[in-house]
Amino acid sequence: MTSYAAAVAKGVWAAGADLVGYVPSVSVAPVIGELVGTSGGQDGVSDRVFPLSREEEAVGVLGALPLAGKFGAIVMQDNGFGNALTALTTFTVAYHLPLLIVANTRGGLGEYNSMIHTFSQHASRLLEQVGVPVFDLDRRSGPDDWAAVVREAGTHARMTFRPVVVLAQFWATDGEMA
């Protein structure tokens, strides 16, 4: 059976992502590993997958790709939208730039960090309020569904010329935290 992390990587590449940036986190490490491995890289970096220091930097770098005829994706945690919100609204939303963002959700079932609930429980509604479509995934759907939703979210971003977010709850999916 395909892992959920592998399904996300499959969906990102099927969506047509040219480059993928990520904000390093143990929570998204399995997805990063799959993206790097499926793009021919190693040790967390490839020609197509690379780390960035902050979420708003990721939005700036990957969000600008449509200006050069390319399409980008970001992998991050949902609590990073606190950092990325201004960049999303004043750049990608305002200038109609398609961008696929896959964010690990925090604060749900199994979350061990009580502080994280404060922001993460509102991330989906906050993004929708600023005009960013959000699609949710959790363990009730299998990996094949995850790959399809991620791919379709990328297609939706390109079709509507705006950022699209997939919130993926990795808790208890591949027998790991993330």
VOMAR-470418 format. One record per residue: z, y, x of N, C-alpha, C in turn. Coordinates in pm, 1 decimal, padded with zeros to 6 digits, m for minus. Layout:
<nodes>
+----------+----------+----------+----------+----------+----------+----------+----------+----------+
:      nup :   nnorth :    neast :     caup :  canorth :   caeast :      cup :   cnorth :    ceast :
+----------+----------+----------+----------+----------+----------+----------+----------+----------+
:        Z :        Y :        X :        Z :        Y :        X :        Z :        Y :        X :
...
+----------+----------+----------+----------+----------+----------+----------+----------+----------+
</nodes>
This chain:
<nodes>
+----------+----------+----------+----------+----------+----------+----------+----------+----------+
:      nup :   nnorth :    neast :     caup :  canorth :   caeast :      cup :   cnorth :    ceast :
+----------+----------+----------+----------+----------+----------+----------+----------+----------+
:  00000.0 : m00118.2 :  00083.8 :  00000.0 :  00000.0 :  00000.0 :  00000.0 :  00125.3 :  00088.9 :
: m00073.6 :  00224.5 :  00047.3 : m00080.6 :  00351.4 :  00118.4 :  00051.0 :  00426.3 :  00102.8 :
:  00096.7 :  00486.5 :  00209.9 :  00218.4 :  00567.0 :  00201.0 :  00187.9 :  00699.2 :  00131.4 :
:  00289.9 :  00762.3 :  00080.9 :  00272.5 :  00892.8 :  00017.0 :  00225.4 :  00996.5 :  00118.8 :
:  00278.9 :  00990.3 :  00238.9 :  00237.2 :  01084.1 :  00343.4 :  00089.0 :  01065.4 :  00375.2 :
:  00044.0 :  00941.2 :  00385.5 : m00098.0 :  00914.1 :  00411.7 : m00183.6 :  00961.3 :  00295.0 :
: m00132.6 :  00948.2 :  00173.8 : m00206.1 :  00993.0 :  00055.2 : m00225.3 :  01144.3 :  00057.3 :
: m00122.6 :  01217.1 :  00098.5 : m00134.8 :  01363.3 :  00107.1 : m00240.1 :  01399.9 :  00211.0 :
: m00235.9 :  01335.1 :  00327.4 : m00336.0 :  01363.4 :  00431.8 : m00476.1 :  01332.2 :  00380.6 :
: m00490.6 :  01221.1 :  00314.5 : m00620.9 :  01184.2 :  00257.9 : m00669.0 :  01290.6 :  00159.8 :
: m00579.2 :  01339.0 :  00074.6 : m00614.7 :  01442.3 : m00021.8 : m00652.5 :  01574.1 :  00042.4 :
: m00581.2 :  01612.4 :  00147.8 : m00610.5 :  01738.1 :  00217.9 : m00750.6 :  01733.1 :  00278.5 :
: m00781.5 :  01622.4 :  00346.0 : m00914.9 :  01611.8 :  00407.3 : m01023.0 :  01600.0 :  00300.5 :
: m00996.0 :  01527.3 :  00191.1 : m01094.1 :  01514.4 :  00083.0 : m01118.4 :  01647.1 :  00012.3 :
: m01020.2 :  01736.7 :  00017.4 : m01035.3 :  01870.2 : m00042.4 : m01127.8 :  01958.2 :  00040.4 :
: m01162.0 :  01914.1 :  00159.0 : m01253.0 :  01989.4 :  00244.4 : m01186.6 :  02084.0 :  00341.0 :
: m01058.4 :  02061.8 :  00369.3 : m00989.8 :  02149.8 :  00464.3 : m01055.3 :  02140.1 :  00601.9 :
: m01085.2 :  02256.5 :  00658.6 : m01138.8 :  02261.3 :  00794.1 : m01026.5 :  02262.1 :  00896.5 :
: m00919.4 :  02334.5 :  00865.0 : m00802.6 :  02344.5 :  00952.3 : m00676.1 :  02333.7 :  00867.7 :
: m00571.6 :  02278.4 :  00928.0 : m00442.1 :  02265.1 :  00860.4 : m00334.9 :  02320.1 :  00952.7 :
: m00258.1 :  02414.2 :  00902.2 : m00143.3 :  02465.2 :  00974.7 : m00016.6 :  02414.2 :  00909.9 :
:  00086.0 :  02396.7 :  00989.3 :  00212.4 :  02352.0 :  00932.4 :  00327.8 :  02425.1 :  00997.5 :
:  00434.8 :  02436.7 :  00921.3 :  00559.8 :  02489.8 :  00973.7 :  00646.7 :  02367.1 :  01001.0 :
:  00679.4 :  02341.5 :  01127.3 :  00749.6 :  02217.8 :  01162.7 :  00881.2 :  02199.8 :  01086.3 :
:  00899.1 :  02079.5 :  01037.4 :  01020.2 :  02042.8 :  00965.4 :  01026.8 :  01891.3 :  00959.3 :
:  01145.7 :  01837.7 :  00971.5 :  01162.4 :  01693.4 :  00959.9 :  01120.9 :  01646.6 :  00820.6 :
:  01132.9 :  01733.2 :  00721.5 :  01098.4 :  01695.5 :  00584.6 :  00949.6 :  01671.4 :  00564.8 :
:  00865.8 :  01739.5 :  00639.1 :  00721.1 :  01720.1 :  00626.1 :  00661.2 :  01645.9 :  00746.3 :
:  00745.1 :  01600.5 :  00836.7 :  00698.5 :  01531.2 :  00957.1 :  00607.9 :  01411.4 :  00927.6 :
:  00637.7 :  01328.3 :  00827.1 :  00546.7 :  01216.1 :  00800.2 :  00405.5 :  01262.3 :  00761.5 :
:  00395.0 :  01369.2 :  00684.7 :  00263.7 :  01421.9 :  00646.2 :  00192.9 :  01479.0 :  00768.6 :
:  00265.7 :  01552.2 :  00848.9 :  00207.7 :  01609.8 :  00970.9 :  00155.1 :  01498.7 :  01062.1 :
:  00233.6 :  01394.6 :  01078.2 :  00191.1 :  01281.6 :  01159.7 :  00062.1 :  01219.3 :  01108.9 :
:  00051.5 :  01203.5 :  00978.0 : m00070.2 :  01146.3 :  00919.3 : m00189.5 :  01240.0 :  00936.9 :
: m00168.3 :  01368.9 :  00916.1 : m00277.3 :  01465.7 :  00933.3 : m00326.3 :  01469.0 :  01078.1 :
: m00232.0 :  01471.1 :  01170.5 : m00268.5 :  01473.0 :  01312.3 : m00341.7 :  01344.3 :  01349.4 :
: m00286.3 :  01231.0 :  01306.7 : m00347.3 :  01102.6 :  01339.9 : m00486.2 :  01085.1 :  01281.7 :
: m00506.6 :  01130.2 :  01158.9 : m00637.3 :  01113.6 :  01095.3 : m00738.6 :  01216.8 :  01142.9 :
: m00694.5 :  01311.8 :  01223.8 : m00788.3 :  01410.6 :  01279.6 : m00808.5 :  01390.4 :  01430.0 :
: m00758.4 :  01279.6 :  01483.1 : m00780.8 :  01246.6 :  01623.1 : m00684.0 :  01308.3 :  01721.5 :
: m00574.7 :  01366.1 :  01672.8 : m00479.5 :  01429.0 :  01762.8 : m00361.3 :  01340.5 :  01795.0 :
: m00264.6 :  01400.0 :  01864.8 : m00141.0 :  01330.0 :  01898.5 : m00031.5 :  01431.8 :  01929.0 :
:  00092.5 :  01386.4 :  01927.7 :  00208.0 :  01470.5 :  01959.3 :  00215.7 :  01596.6 :  01873.4 :
:  00178.3 :  01585.9 :  01746.9 :  00192.4 :  01697.9 :  01654.3 :  00082.2 :  01800.2 :  01657.7 :
: m00021.3 :  01780.3 :  01739.8 : m00128.7 :  01879.1 :  01750.1 : m00263.7 :  01808.2 :  01761.5 :
: m00362.7 :  01866.1 :  01696.6 : m00500.7 :  01821.1 :  01713.5 : m00589.3 :  01945.1 :  01709.0 :
: m00717.2 :  01924.7 :  01721.7 : m00809.8 :  02037.3 :  01713.3 : m00810.8 :  02099.6 :  01574.3 :
: m00769.0 :  02021.3 :  01474.5 : m00774.4 :  02069.2 :  01335.3 : m00637.7 :  02089.2 :  01271.1 :
: m00532.1 :  02043.5 :  01336.9 : m00396.7 :  02050.6 :  01280.9 : m00304.9 :  02110.3 :  01386.5 :
: m00232.0 :  02214.6 :  01349.4 : m00152.0 :  02283.5 :  01450.3 : m00028.3 :  02347.8 :  01387.6 :
:  00076.8 :  02363.4 :  01467.9 :  00200.6 :  02425.2 :  01417.7 :  00192.1 :  02577.4 :  01419.5 :
:  00264.5 :  02636.9 :  01327.0 :  00281.8 :  02782.4 :  01321.4 :  00430.3 :  02810.0 :  01306.4 :
:  00473.4 :  02926.1 :  01347.1 :  00617.8 :  02951.2 :  01353.8 :  00681.4 :  02986.5 :  01219.9 :
:  00606.7 :  03051.8 :  01131.1 :  00664.7 :  03094.5 :  01003.3 :  00561.2 :  03081.2 :  00892.3 :
:  00609.3 :  03075.8 :  00771.4 :  00522.6 :  03055.1 :  00656.2 :  00425.8 :  03171.4 :  00633.1 :
:  00471.7 :  03294.1 :  00651.0 :  00380.5 :  03407.9 :  00630.3 :  00272.5 :  03411.3 :  00738.2 :
:  00304.0 :  03363.4 :  00857.1 :  00202.6 :  03350.2 :  00961.4 :  00097.9 :  03247.0 :  00918.2 :
:  00143.1 :  03137.2 :  00862.4 :  00051.2 :  03033.5 :  00814.4 : m00041.9 :  03089.2 :  00707.5 :
:  00011.2 :  03166.3 :  00614.4 : m00072.9 :  03226.6 :  00510.4 : m00175.3 :  03321.4 :  00572.6 :
: m00135.0 :  03399.7 :  00670.0 : m00227.4 :  03491.8 :  00735.2 : m00337.3 :  03420.7 :  00810.8 :
: m00301.6 :  03319.1 :  00887.1 : m00399.2 :  03247.6 :  00969.8 : m00492.0 :  03161.3 :  00883.4 :
: m00434.3 :  03076.0 :  00799.7 : m00516.4 :  02984.3 :  00720.6 : m00581.2 :  03054.3 :  00601.5 :
: m00514.2 :  03156.4 :  00549.0 : m00570.4 :  03230.5 :  00436.2 : m00692.9 :  03310.9 :  00473.8 :
: m00708.6 :  03344.1 :  00600.4 : m00823.6 :  03422.1 :  00646.0 : m00948.7 :  03336.4 :  00666.9 :
: m00935.9 :  03206.4 :  00669.0 : m01050.7 :  03120.5 :  00696.3 : m01169.3 :  03141.6 :  00601.8 :
: m01147.1 :  03166.0 :  00471.0 : m01263.6 :  03189.2 :  00384.0 : m01348.1 :  03309.8 :  00427.0 :
: m01288.8 :  03403.7 :  00497.5 : m01364.2 :  03518.7 :  00547.0 : m01466.2 :  03476.2 :  00651.6 :
: m01446.8 :  03357.1 :  00709.3 : m01539.4 :  03301.1 :  00808.2 : m01613.7 :  03179.6 :  00751.5 :
: m01608.4 :  03162.3 :  00618.7 : m01678.3 :  03051.5 :  00555.4 : m01608.8 :  02918.0 :  00568.5 :
: m01480.4 :  02917.4 :  00598.0 : m01403.2 :  02793.8 :  00615.5 : m01293.6 :  02785.9 :  00509.3 :
: m01225.2 :  02672.1 :  00506.1 : m01118.8 :  02649.6 :  00408.3 : m00997.1 :  02592.7 :  00480.1 :
: m00881.0 :  02648.2 :  00450.8 : m00759.6 :  02605.9 :  00517.7 : m00655.1 :  02548.4 :  00424.9 :
: m00563.4 :  02475.0 :  00484.6 : m00450.4 :  02417.8 :  00412.3 : m00323.8 :  02438.8 :  00494.7 :
: m00212.3 :  02446.2 :  00424.3 : m00080.9 :  02462.9 :  00486.7 :  00009.5 :  02351.5 :  00437.6 :
:  00091.6 :  02297.3 :  00527.7 :  00196.9 :  02202.6 :  00491.8 :  00328.6 :  02267.4 :  00531.3 :
:  00421.7 :  02273.5 :  00435.4 :  00548.4 :  02342.7 :  00458.1 :  00652.9 :  02291.4 :  00359.1 :
:  00771.7 :  02348.8 :  00362.2 :  00874.6 :  02321.6 :  00263.1 :  00873.3 :  02432.8 :  00158.4 :
:  00914.6 :  02399.6 :  00036.7 :  00910.6 :  02500.6 : m00069.4 :  01006.4 :  02616.7 : m00046.3 :
:  01114.5 :  02596.9 :  00026.4 :  01204.7 :  02709.0 :  00052.1 :  01138.3 :  02813.2 :  00142.7 :
:  01027.9 :  02778.7 :  00206.5 :  00952.2 :  02873.1 :  00288.5 :  00874.1 :  02975.5 :  00207.4 :
:  00864.9 :  02957.0 :  00076.3 :  00795.9 :  03057.1 : m00005.8 :  00871.9 :  03189.1 : m00008.5 :
:  01001.2 :  03184.2 :  00023.3 :  01075.4 :  03309.2 :  00037.5 :  01017.2 :  03395.3 :  00147.6 :
:  00971.3 :  03332.3 :  00255.5 :  00905.6 :  03403.5 :  00365.7 :  00760.8 :  03437.9 :  00333.4 :
:  00692.3 :  03351.6 :  00261.1 :  00547.4 :  03362.9 :  00242.7 :  00504.6 :  03448.4 :  00124.0 :
:  00595.8 :  03483.6 :  00036.8 :  00558.0 :  03547.5 : m00089.7 :  00479.9 :  03677.3 : m00072.3 :
:  00521.2 :  03763.6 :  00016.1 :  00449.0 :  03889.7 :  00035.2 :  00308.7 :  03863.7 :  00088.2 :
:  00295.3 :  03775.9 :  00184.7 :  00162.5 :  03743.5 :  00238.5 :  00073.5 :  03681.3 :  00131.4 :
:  00128.8 :  03593.0 :  00050.1 :  00050.4 :  03532.7 : m00057.5 :  00000.1 :  03637.0 : m00156.3 :
:  00090.2 :  03725.2 : m00200.6 :  00051.9 :  03819.5 : m00306.4 : m00033.3 :  03935.3 : m00256.7 :
: m00010.0 :  03982.0 : m00136.0 : m00085.3 :  04098.9 : m00088.7 : m00210.6 :  04062.2 : m00010.4 :
: m00226.6 :  03934.5 :  00019.6 : m00344.5 :  03893.6 :  00095.7 : m00427.8 :  03792.7 :  00016.8 :
: m00381.7 :  03668.8 :  00005.9 : m00466.9 :  03566.1 : m00054.4 : m00489.1 :  03587.4 : m00203.6 :
: m00385.9 :  03624.1 : m00278.4 : m00404.2 :  03649.8 : m00422.0 : m00486.1 :  03777.4 : m00441.5 :
: m00447.8 :  03883.5 : m00374.0 : m00513.0 :  04013.1 : m00392.7 : m00660.6 :  04011.5 : m00352.6 :
: m00694.4 :  03935.4 : m00249.5 : m00832.2 :  03933.3 : m00200.8 : m00909.3 :  03808.0 : m00243.4 :
: m00852.1 :  03731.2 : m00335.7 : m00920.2 :  03614.4 : m00393.4 : m00965.9 :  03516.2 : m00286.1 :
: m00871.2 :  03477.3 : m00201.4 : m00899.4 :  03385.7 : m00091.2 : m00842.5 :  03248.0 : m00123.1 :
: m00928.1 :  03147.0 : m00132.6 : m00878.3 :  03012.5 : m00162.5 : m00796.7 :  02955.4 : m00046.8 :
: m00689.2 :  02888.6 : m00081.7 : m00599.1 :  02828.7 :  00016.8 : m00524.2 :  02716.1 : m00051.2 :
: m00516.1 :  02601.8 :  00014.0 : m00439.6 :  02488.2 : m00036.6 : m00306.6 :  02482.5 :  00036.6 :
: m00198.6 :  02478.9 : m00039.2 : m00064.9 :  02466.2 :  00019.8 :  00002.1 :  02342.8 : m00039.7 :
:  00044.8 :  02252.6 :  00046.9 :  00123.0 :  02136.7 :  00004.9 :  00263.3 :  02158.7 :  00058.4 :
:  00357.3 :  02168.9 : m00032.6 :  00495.2 :  02197.8 :  00006.4 :  00588.5 :  02087.3 : m00041.5 :
:  00668.8 :  02038.5 :  00049.6 :  00774.3 :  01944.5 :  00014.1 :  00879.4 :  02018.9 : m00067.4 :
:  00915.0 :  01962.2 : m00181.7 :  01018.5 :  02026.3 : m00261.7 :  01155.7 :  01988.8 : m00208.9 :
:  01243.5 :  02083.0 : m00217.2 :  01382.8 :  02062.2 : m00181.5 :  01466.8 :  02095.4 : m00304.2 :
:  01587.2 :  02046.7 : m00307.4 :  01677.8 :  02082.0 : m00415.4 :  01673.7 :  01990.7 : m00535.1 :
:  01593.6 :  01886.3 : m00531.1 :  01585.3 :  01794.0 : m00644.2 :  01681.3 :  01677.7 : m00628.9 :
:  01649.8 :  01569.5 : m00697.0 :  01731.7 :  01449.4 : m00688.7 :  01740.6 :  01402.2 : m00544.2 :
:  01860.2 :  01372.5 : m00500.2 :  01881.4 :  01321.6 : m00365.3 :  01901.0 :  01428.3 : m00259.1 :
:  01889.6 :  01556.2 : m00296.2 :  01905.2 :  01663.2 : m00197.6 :  02049.2 :  01668.2 : m00148.3 :
:  02065.8 :  01663.6 : m00018.4 :  02199.0 :  01663.3 :  00041.1 :  02249.3 :  01803.3 :  00074.6 :
:  02160.2 :  01901.4 :  00081.0 :  02197.5 :  02036.6 :  00121.5 :  02218.9 :  02122.9 : m00002.8 :
:  02342.7 :  02147.8 : m00037.9 :  02371.6 :  02220.4 : m00161.6 :  02319.3 :  02363.9 : m00159.9 :
:  02304.8 :  02423.8 : m00044.0 :  02254.9 :  02560.6 : m00034.4 :  02109.6 :  02571.6 : m00079.4 :
:  02030.5 :  02469.9 : m00054.5 :  01886.3 :  02476.2 : m00076.4 :  01850.2 :  02488.8 : m00224.2 :
:  01936.9 :  02441.5 : m00313.0 :  01909.0 :  02449.5 : m00456.8 :  01892.5 :  02595.1 : m00502.4 :
:  01963.4 :  02685.3 : m00440.3 :  01962.5 :  02825.7 : m00479.8 :  01822.2 :  02882.8 : m00486.8 :
:  01738.2 :  02853.0 : m00388.8 :  01601.4 :  02905.1 : m00389.8 :  01502.9 :  02804.7 : m00447.5 :
:  01511.0 :  02682.5 : m00403.1 :  01407.3 :  02584.8 : m00434.2 :  01393.3 :  02554.1 : m00582.9 :
:  01499.7 :  02562.0 : m00657.5 :  01487.8 :  02532.5 : m00800.7 :  01403.1 :  02635.7 : m00874.0 :
:  01379.9 :  02750.6 : m00813.5 :  01301.6 :  02856.3 : m00876.6 :  01161.1 :  02870.8 : m00819.1 :
:  01127.9 :  02796.6 : m00716.1 :  01001.2 :  02816.4 : m00644.6 :  00879.8 :  02804.9 : m00736.0 :
:  00875.2 :  02702.3 : m00817.3 :  00759.4 :  02681.1 : m00904.3 :  00738.2 :  02797.4 : m01000.4 :
:  00843.4 :  02838.7 : m01067.6 :  00832.0 :  02950.2 : m01163.7 :  00800.5 :  03081.8 : m01093.2 :
:  00856.7 :  03102.3 : m00976.0 :  00830.1 :  03223.9 : m00900.0 :  00682.0 :  03232.9 : m00861.9 :
:  00626.7 :  03123.5 : m00812.4 :  00485.4 :  03121.7 : m00773.9 :  00395.1 :  03145.5 : m00895.3 :
:  00427.0 :  03080.9 : m01005.3 :  00345.9 :  03100.5 : m01126.2 :  00352.7 :  03245.0 : m01174.8 :
:  00467.9 :  03309.8 : m01160.0 :  00482.8 :  03449.4 : m01201.9 :  00394.2 :  03544.6 : m01122.0 :
:  00363.5 :  03509.2 : m00998.1 :  00278.3 :  03595.9 : m00916.1 :  00132.5 :  03549.3 : m00916.2 :
:  00099.3 :  03455.9 : m01004.3 : m00038.8 :  03414.9 : m01022.0 : m00086.6 :  03302.4 : m00934.1 :
:  00004.0 :  03224.7 : m00878.3 : m00034.1 :  03111.8 : m00794.4 : m00013.6 :  02983.3 : m00875.3 :
: m00121.8 :  02910.6 : m00904.3 : m00107.6 :  02785.2 : m00978.6 : m00027.8 :  02682.3 : m00899.3 :
:  00052.4 :  02604.5 : m00969.6 :  00138.5 :  02503.8 : m00907.5 :  00118.9 :  02369.9 : m00977.9 :
:  00104.3 :  02265.5 : m00898.4 :  00094.8 :  02130.0 : m00949.5 :  00205.6 :  02049.0 : m00884.7 :
:  00277.4 :  01969.7 : m00965.0 :  00394.5 :  01896.2 : m00917.7 :  00365.3 :  01747.8 : m00901.3 :
:  00420.8 :  01689.5 : m00795.9 :  00412.6 :  01545.8 : m00771.4 :  00551.4 :  01492.5 : m00739.4 :
:  00580.8 :  01374.2 : m00789.1 :  00704.8 :  01307.5 : m00752.2 :  00681.6 :  01157.1 : m00754.6 :
:  00787.0 :  01080.5 : m00735.5 :  00773.7 :  00936.0 : m00718.9 :  00729.2 :  00863.9 : m00845.7 :
:  00722.2 :  00933.6 : m00959.4 :  00672.9 :  00869.7 : m01081.2 :  00522.8 :  00843.3 : m01074.9 :
:  00453.7 :  00909.6 : m00983.5 :  00311.2 :  00885.8 : m00959.8 :  00295.3 :  00812.5 : m00828.2 :
:  00199.7 :  00722.7 : m00822.0 :  00175.5 :  00647.6 : m00700.0 :  00094.4 :  00726.0 : m00598.8 :
:  00084.0 :  00673.7 : m00477.9 :  00010.2 :  00742.3 : m00372.0 : m00134.5 :  00776.9 : m00407.9 :
: m00202.1 :  00690.0 : m00481.1 : m00340.1 :  00721.3 : m00519.0 : m00346.6 :  00847.7 : m00604.0 :
: m00249.4 :  00863.9 : m00693.7 : m00243.6 :  00985.9 : m00774.8 : m00216.5 :  01107.4 : m00687.0 :
: m00130.1 :  01091.6 : m00587.5 : m00099.7 :  01202.7 : m00496.6 : m00225.5 :  01247.3 : m00424.2 :
: m00302.2 :  01153.5 : m00372.0 : m00425.3 :  01188.3 : m00300.9 : m00521.4 :  01261.9 : m00393.2 :
: m00533.9 :  01213.8 : m00516.8 : m00625.7 :  01275.6 : m00612.5 : m00581.1 :  01417.2 : m00649.7 :
: m00452.2 :  01435.8 : m00674.5 : m00401.9 :  01568.1 : m00713.3 : m00419.2 :  01668.1 : m00599.0 :
: m00388.6 :  01627.5 : m00477.3 : m00405.1 :  01717.9 : m00362.9 : m00552.1 :  01755.8 : m00347.4 :
: m00640.5 :  01657.2 : m00356.6 : m00784.4 :  01685.1 : m00346.7 : m00828.3 :  01781.0 : m00457.5 :
: m00787.8 :  01752.8 : m00580.1 : m00826.5 :  01836.6 : m00693.4 : m00766.9 :  01976.7 : m00683.2 :
: m00647.1 :  01988.8 : m00627.9 : m00587.4 :  02121.4 : m00608.7 : m00669.9 :  02202.2 : m00509.3 :
: m00717.9 :  02137.1 : m00403.8 : m00805.1 :  02205.7 : m00308.6 : m00935.2 :  02249.9 : m00373.3 :
: m00991.5 :  02163.8 : m00456.2 : m01113.0 :  02199.5 : m00529.8 : m01086.4 :  02317.0 : m00622.8 :
: m00971.4 :  02314.6 : m00688.6 : m00933.2 :  02423.2 : m00779.8 : m00919.4 :  02555.9 : m00703.9 :
: m00860.0 :  02550.7 : m00586.0 : m00845.1 :  02672.1 : m00504.8 : m00981.7 :  02731.2 : m00471.8 :
: m01072.7 :  02646.5 : m00431.8 : m01205.9 :  02694.5 : m00394.4 : m01283.2 :  02744.1 : m00516.4 :
: m01266.7 :  02676.6 : m00627.6 : m01338.9 :  02712.6 : m00749.5 : m01288.0 :  02843.7 : m00809.5 :
: m01157.7 :  02867.3 : m00797.2 : m01097.9 :  02986.5 : m00858.9 : m01075.2 :  03100.0 : m00760.0 :
: m01103.0 :  03076.3 : m00631.8 : m01085.9 :  03178.1 : m00527.6 : m00943.1 :  03232.6 : m00523.1 :
: m00848.5 :  03140.1 : m00513.7 : m00707.8 :  03179.7 : m00501.3 : m00626.6 :  03067.5 : m00440.8 :
: m00508.3 :  03100.2 : m00393.1 : m00423.0 :  02994.1 : m00339.3 : m00372.9 :  02903.4 : m00451.4 :
: m00357.0 :  02776.8 : m00418.3 : m00303.6 :  02677.0 : m00511.1 : m00197.7 :  02597.9 : m00435.7 :
: m00086.2 :  02572.3 : m00503.0 :  00025.5 :  02501.1 : m00441.4 :  00046.4 :  02366.0 : m00507.8 :
:  00066.2 :  02264.6 : m00425.2 :  00110.4 :  02133.9 : m00472.0 :  00252.9 :  02117.0 : m00422.2 :
:  00345.9 :  02105.6 : m00515.7 :  00485.6 :  02080.5 : m00480.8 :  00509.1 :  01930.0 : m00488.0 :
:  00535.7 :  01870.3 : m00374.2 :  00548.5 :  01725.0 : m00364.3 :  00691.5 :  01686.7 : m00329.6 :
:  00753.0 :  01610.3 : m00418.1 :  00890.3 :  01567.2 : m00395.0 :  00888.9 :  01432.4 : m00323.7 :
:  00912.5 :  01436.3 : m00192.5 :  00904.1 :  01316.3 : m00110.6 :  01028.4 :  01229.5 : m00114.3 :
:  01136.5 :  01278.0 : m00174.2 :  01259.1 :  01198.3 : m00177.1 :  01230.9 :  01061.3 : m00237.4 :
:  01272.4 :  00957.0 : m00169.6 :  01265.4 :  00818.1 : m00216.5 :  01122.2 :  00772.8 : m00245.6 :
:  01026.1 :  00819.8 : m00167.6 :  00889.1 :  00773.5 : m00186.8 :  00855.3 :  00662.2 : m00088.2 :
:  00857.9 :  00689.4 :  00038.5 :  00823.0 :  00590.0 :  00140.3 :  00947.3 :  00528.3 :  00203.7 :
:  01058.7 :  00531.6 :  00132.8 :  01181.8 :  00477.0 :  00186.0 :  01247.4 :  00568.2 :  00289.0 :
:  01204.2 :  00693.7 :  00290.5 :  01258.3 :  00792.3 :  00384.6 :  01299.9 :  00916.2 :  00306.8 :
:  01366.0 :  01007.3 :  00377.6 :  01400.2 :  01134.6 :  00314.6 :  01275.5 :  01212.0 :  00275.9 :
:  01181.1 :  01219.3 :  00365.0 :  01061.4 :  01299.6 :  00338.5 :  00942.8 :  01209.1 :  00316.0 :
+----------+----------+----------+----------+----------+----------+----------+----------+----------+
</nodes>
